[in-house]
C-alpha cells in the first residue's frame, strides 16, 4: 500500500487528537481543499468514534454545530473549504461568542505560496472572525517531513499540540476569563489534497479507539470551565432583593433565590423558571412603585433580553447590582455600575417573608387576570346545578374550537413539553408572549439570545435535538418560530444524505410578516405603506409545499384541539406545524 499524502496523514492525526480529547460531533460541508479532513471524518465515523453530519450550506452547518454544543456542553467541530465558505460561518461564530458556546472551526486554506496572488477561492482567512474567536491559529501546509515539523523544535504542525491548545481555549480552561467559545483553526493544505489511507492511518484509528476504551481515560469537565476566575461574594440578607435570571442562567439563580428567600424573576429561556419563589408575571410588578419601586438590590444571572423593565431597573442609581458571571469578557451591565463576581453565597438568617410573599401573591394575580380572559369557570364544571355544568361544557367546547392566538399557541407548546423534551424559541413576538404568560416548569429551554438574531434557529434546534436524543432519550425537540424566522433558515430543512433525523417539531406562528415591530416606537411614526414594505416584509409562501418538498411532515392547526393533537402525535419524522395567526 502506498504512503498517504501529508494532507491525509495530518488530517487523520489531528482529528484523532480531538476525538481523544472528547470530540463526538463534526459537521462537514463539501469542498475540494478540505477533502482530507472530510475523508478522515468519514473514517472515524465508520470506526464508531465520531458522529458525522453533512450539510450543503455553511451557515446551516455552523448553527447545527452550535446547537450540538449548546445542548451537550462539549465542543462540536465544523469543517469547511476555503473562500466564502468560511465567511458563511460568521453568524454562528458571533452567536457562539456572545453565548459562550464552544465550537471548533476547521477551515481549509491555500498554502502560503498561493496566497496574495488572486488564486481561486482564496482570501485572507486568518483572523477573519476577529474578536469573536477565543483563539486563532494559521497552520501551515504539512509536508513530508517526519512529525510534520518544518524544522527542529517547530511545534506549529504537531497535531497533539494544535488540538490540545485549541480544545483548552474552546472549553475555557486557559488563563483569563473568556470562558467557552469558538476557536478557529485555519489549515493550509498543499496538493495532493488527499490519498488512500495507509497502514499508519489505520493504526492511528486503532490507537484512538484503544484510548477511548481504556478504563483509566480521565473525564473532562467542559461545561463549566474554571469557575475560580472570579471571586465568590458573600451576600447579606438585609436589603430588599430580587434575583434576575436571563437567558442560560441555569438552576443556580433559583438556588440563590431560594437560599435568600427572595423573589425570582426568571425569563422563559433562563433554565431557572421554576420553584416557589418564581415571579412569572414580573413586568407590571417591576413598574409598580410598591414592589419594583422599593427594590434595593438585584442579583443577575445569565443574559436578560426579553423586557424593558429589567434594564430600566438596573440603571437606577438607588439599586445595587451584582452580576454573577463566572467567565466572559463582557457582563450584563446596562447601568455600567454593577459588581461582577464569579459566584454568590448567602448568609444565614431570617427570611423577609413579607417581601417575598408580596411578589409571589401579586404574580399569581397577574397570571390569574390573564386566565380569566380565556378560561372557562372550572368551579362550574363541578357544580350540582345541571345548568351550570352545561354552561361549563359549552364554554370548554367553545375554547377548544376557538381560533388560536399567540397566547394560546405558547401555552399549548409549554403544556406539551416535559423534562425529557427540549424547547427552542426563535427571535419573534412568540418568545416575548411566552415570557409574559407562562408559569413555572422545569424543562430545558434554548434560544439564540447571545445576539438575538433570527438566523439559524431551525439548524440550532436540529443540533439540540440530535444531541439530546443521542443516548436514546424518548424526548421531542420543539422549536417555536415566527414565519420570517422559519423562512430565514429554510436551508436547515435539507437533511444530510442517508443520515438519521431527530424527532423534531417546528411550530410556525404565521402572521404574515414581522409583527414584532408593532411593539416598537416606529409603529407610531412610520407611514403604513412603509411599515408594510420595509419592516413587516410580508410573505406569501406555501409552507405546506415547502415542507413536503424537503421530505418533512406537515400539519395545519387552526384551533386548540388541532394544535394539541399535532403536538402530542408520535413524531416519526420531522414535521412542520403551521399555526395561522391574525396580524
Order of alpha helices (4+ residues) and beta strands (2+ residues): alpha-beta-alpha-beta-alpha-beta-alpha-alpha-beta-beta-alpha-beta-alpha-beta-beta-alpha-beta-alpha-beta-alpha-beta-beta-beta-alpha-alpha-alpha-beta-alpha-beta-alpha-beta-alpha-beta-alpha-alpha-beta-alpha-beta
